[in-house]
Amino acid sequence: MARISGAQATVSVRRSSSPTARRPRPWLHIPAVAYLVLLTQVPFLYAIWLSLHSWNLLEPYLGKPFVGLHNFAFELFSDPTFWPALGHTAELVVGALAAALIAGTLLALLLDRPIPGRGILRLVALIPFLVTPSVNALIWKNLILSPSFGVVDWFLGTVLHLPPVAWLANLPLFSVVMMTAWQWTPFFMLVVLAGLQTVSDEIVEAGKVDGARPTQMFFRVVLPQLGKYYEVAILLGTIFIFQTFGKIFIATSGGPGIATTTLPYYTYQVAFQDWEVGQAAALGIFGVALAIVVARLMVQLFASQGEGETADALP
């Protein structure tokens, strides 16, 4: 009886591992796909529909007449704020990305060394990334950049004997760039630190034996091995920084004038201050299209660089 049961078990195992038993069931993915479509594509399609109509919430009696591409044409050719806002967005992304990338790399190199309390220092370095954008803006506005109570102006006046600077009034976009870079520096630090963990100790030791200085070791030995990590960090950082809104809303409200008005903040102004829903939807579509194009170009650029490195490595 034991032999018969063992043979039956063997047959059942073979049947369960047969290709027929492992046949994929596409219908099992339908709930997840439907959920994603409902949360992402339906609102996006509704935004496209709104962008093709004129709808002012202060004038509901006018209805929602179809205007075609008029909202897009108005933003491109007639709106005096659209292009400056787009330029401010580009300056914010490039400036904050560069500052956070450099600061994150320096922190990662420091915290990769065997120093006392390294684990605690890594946790402390993550604090800016865990602070919400609104609290971040309040800290910088009232505690760091304030002409009366700010740490920066206290240092300028006490140590350097310089007059105080109204940072948010005289250098508003630079101030927002610093706020954004401060928040995203830990993210780049984590990515670069993860890359440093993969660098082979034998390669580093070989470089030291050859007499390479620390700067040469980093730029010629370590940095080339961090290329993929920098690609991921730059791609994600560009997308995230492009969406910056809370810090501008709390710290500057887009001003003085339109000095810190970016595309996301201008979309908010058009929607909830001018109450032009159709034009705000068109601005939102512009923002999504721009983010997709930039991300696509960056992916293609990184892919072409990777293919070139592979070709150079081949004999």
Secondary structure in CASP SS format (residue, H / E / C, confidence):
PFRMAT SS
TARGET T0000
AUTHOR 0000-0000-0000
METHOD secondary structure of the structure
MODEL  1
M C 1.00
A H 1.00
R H 1.00
I H 1.00
S H 1.00
G H 1.00
A H 1.00
Q H 1.00
A H 1.00
T H 1.00
V H 1.00
S H 1.00
V H 1.00
R H 1.00
R H 1.00
S H 1.00
S C 1.00
S C 1.00
P C 1.00
T C 1.00
A C 1.00
R C 1.00
R C 1.00
P C 1.00
R C 1.00
P H 1.00
W H 1.00
L H 1.00
H H 1.00
I H 1.00
P H 1.00
A H 1.00
V H 1.00
A H 1.00
Y H 1.00
L H 1.00
V H 1.00
L H 1.00
L H 1.00
T H 1.00
Q H 1.00
V H 1.00
P H 1.00
F H 1.00
L H 1.00
Y H 1.00
A H 1.00
I H 1.00
W H 1.00
L H 1.00
S H 1.00
L C 1.00
H E 1.00
S C 1.00
W C 1.00
N E 1.00
L C 1.00
L C 1.00
E C 1.00
P H 1.00
Y H 1.00
L H 1.00
G C 1.00
K C 1.00
P C 1.00
F E 1.00
V C 1.00
G C 1.00
L C 1.00
H H 1.00
N H 1.00
F H 1.00
A H 1.00
F H 1.00
E H 1.00
L H 1.00
F H 1.00
S C 1.00
D C 1.00
P C 1.00
T C 1.00
F H 1.00
W H 1.00
P H 1.00
A H 1.00
L H 1.00
G H 1.00
H H 1.00
T H 1.00
A H 1.00
E H 1.00
L H 1.00
V H 1.00
V H 1.00
G H 1.00
A H 1.00
L H 1.00
A H 1.00
A H 1.00
A H 1.00
L H 1.00
I H 1.00
A H 1.00
G H 1.00
T H 1.00
L H 1.00
L H 1.00
A H 1.00
L H 1.00
L H 1.00
L H 1.00
D C 1.00
R C 1.00
P C 1.00
I C 1.00
P C 1.00
G C 1.00
R H 1.00
G H 1.00
I H 1.00
L H 1.00
R H 1.00
L H 1.00
V H 1.00
A H 1.00
L C 1.00
I H 1.00
P H 1.00
F H 1.00
L H 1.00
V C 1.00
T C 1.00
P H 1.00
S H 1.00
V H 1.00
N H 1.00
A H 1.00
L H 1.00
I H 1.00
W H 1.00
K H 1.00
N H 1.00
L H 1.00
I H 1.00
L C 1.00
S C 1.00
P C 1.00
S C 1.00
F C 1.00
G C 1.00
V H 1.00
V H 1.00
D H 1.00
W H 1.00
F H 1.00
L H 1.00
G H 1.00
T H 1.00
V C 1.00
L C 1.00
H C 1.00
L C 1.00
P C 1.00
P C 1.00
V C 1.00
A C 1.00
W H 1.00
L H 1.00
A H 1.00
N H 1.00
L C 1.00
P H 1.00
L H 1.00
F H 1.00
S H 1.00
V H 1.00
V H 1.00
M H 1.00
M H 1.00
T H 1.00
A H 1.00
W H 1.00
Q H 1.00
W H 1.00
T H 1.00
P H 1.00
F H 1.00
F H 1.00
M H 1.00
L H 1.00
V H 1.00
V H 1.00
L H 1.00
A H 1.00
G H 1.00
L H 1.00
Q H 1.00
T C 1.00
V C 1.00
S C 1.00
D H 1.00
E H 1.00
I H 1.00
V H 1.00
E H 1.00
A H 1.00
G H 1.00
K H 1.00
V H 1.00
D C 1.00
G C 1.00
A C 1.00
R C 1.00
P H 1.00
T H 1.00
Q H 1.00
M H 1.00
F H 1.00
F H 1.00
R H 1.00
V H 1.00
V H 1.00
L H 1.00
P H 1.00
Q H 1.00
L H 1.00
G H 1.00
K H 1.00
Y H 1.00
Y H 1.00
E H 1.00
V H 1.00
A H 1.00
I H 1.00
L H 1.00
L H 1.00
G H 1.00
T H 1.00
I H 1.00
F H 1.00
I H 1.00
F H 1.00
Q C 1.00
T C 1.00
F C 1.00
G H 1.00
K H 1.00
I H 1.00
F H 1.00
I H 1.00
A H 1.00
T C 1.00
S C 1.00
G C 1.00
G C 1.00
P C 1.00
G C 1.00
I C 1.00
A C 1.00
T C 1.00
T C 1.00
T C 1.00
L H 1.00
P H 1.00
Y H 1.00
Y H 1.00
T H 1.00
Y H 1.00
Q H 1.00
V H 1.00
A H 1.00
F H 1.00
Q C 1.00
D C 1.00
W C 1.00
E E 1.00
V H 1.00
G H 1.00
Q H 1.00
A H 1.00
A H 1.00
A H 1.00
L H 1.00
G H 1.00
I H 1.00
F H 1.00
G H 1.00
V H 1.00
A H 1.00
L H 1.00
A H 1.00
I H 1.00
V H 1.00
V H 1.00
A H 1.00
R H 1.00
L H 1.00
M H 1.00
V H 1.00
Q H 1.00
L H 1.00
F H 1.00
A H 1.00
S H 1.00
Q H 1.00
G H 1.00
E H 1.00
G H 1.00
E H 1.00
T H 1.00
A H 1.00
D H 1.00
A H 1.00
L C 1.00
P C 1.00
END
